């Protein structure tokens, strides 16, 4: 009987600690009104019985945090070479032996390229190759970016987007 009382006491104390931690240290995700006393007591009773599982999942969440994918952004280290718009267009002309694509810069993406040029009127572009981790693996994006006067990159044109699996 002493073991049962000890087991339930540890569970009650653990449930109380978890409840206090969630109320005072975690940010509220939803705007739900205060939990009623009946649900709180029910939570303590259930927590008193299943506290080893709660403790396992609690410790496991700290040891193995969930994956947070990186947000795509172009950093200074991703920039490769400064080029003029004319140099970019000469470099990126698609030569298709079957003539399925016109011989224009970026082939099927030419209309998007022309839109990019018209909207942002860049004089100098930087080629870039950016890698970041996503759910599917490592995503690689290549393209051209306009470097602002303050060193930030707000506008870019992506012409290759592919991924390689995580090993």
Secondary structure, DSSP 8 states (H G I E B T S, - for coil): -HHHHHHHHHHHHHHHHHHHHHHHTS---S------HHHHHHHHHHHHHHHHHHHHHHHHHHHS-----------GGGEEEEEEHHHHHHHTB---TT--S-SSBTGGGHHHHHHHHHHH--SEEEEEEEEEEETTEEEEEEEEEEE-TTS-EEEEEEEEEEEE---
